[in-house]
């Protein structure tokens, strides 16, 4: 489809991972960058051939930019996306799609009305880990899926992050921070979710920053930091999900998929690769499956490259999936307050499976 001209808005920590993938890709031209801090934009632009440092306003009206890569903080995701859509540009953004479900629905509707493409991280689901597991399930390797478990447990970001405040404010917490990786992977493997029920709590109302110039500073905790849920998928499989900033560590596999004839252990959905393991009744131990689908040695930005090569009608890391995942997580948090099951209204179609794609192919290495 030719080279895609991209303008990046938001030049924070995650930018480095994207630039490592996109900077020299033959299908992507980073035409401009913009940030609230102009000096930061000028510094980044100077390191990218042909890139300009613009204001956000200038970037949005630049006719030479086809796609906006939205790497702003979650609170700004919807605003930047809507401005890009209004300017007739495709949008690919970091997760979550928006800070609230209402805003996310508005973004998806606006993109549909404007007939522009909308993609959203996480794109880790396009790697060999999730895609190999999905193909194994779809090919009947474990029989009819009956259930799954997904577990993320960690002590909390204040242990390493110098500015962890936003993880503990409204819109933060372990589910909204790490849940997109786990729920997205589960949806790709087992299909959309039709209802959820959740419960949550917290161990303390303050956290202590452990590193950086603010080490020792106490920050308030506004959200629950341990969230558990039951998800019912459209084909009847039932998933239990736990996300927590209140544990030291866990030996539980990130994701296990159980079926009538076997169990799959799926690697960390916050990564692109890792081994998919199969256990079968009557056979001791686990067998490692060879990768059969997905981008080999995937990296942040693979979803945008896939978007650029396939066009707006073929987005695999899609806005529709991102909206569904946000609806699921929002419903879990609502259920944890009411104690009632919450139906999920969105029913996204699953994107095409990613065929096994060698690194030199998807990365455009010549």
Buried (B, 14 or more C-beta within 10 A) or exposed (E): EEEBBBBBBBBEEEBEEBBEBBBBBEBBBBBBBBBBEEEBBEBBBEEBEEBBBBEBEBBBEBEEBBBBBBBBBBBBBBBBBBBBBEBEBBBBBBBBBBBBBEBBBBBBEBBEEBEBBBBBBBBBBBBBBBBBBBBBBEEEBBEEBBBBBBBBBBBBBBBEBEBBBBBBBEBBBBBBBBBBBBBBBBBBBBBBBBBBBBBBEBBEEEBBBBEEEBEEEEBEBBBBBBBBBBBBBBEEBBBBBBBBBBBEEEEEBBBBBBBEEBBBBBBBBBBBBBBBBBBBEEEEEBEEBEBBBBBBBBBBBBBBBBBBBBEBEEBBBBBBBBBBBBBBBBBBBBBBEEEEEBEBEBEBEBBEBBEBBEEEEBBBEE
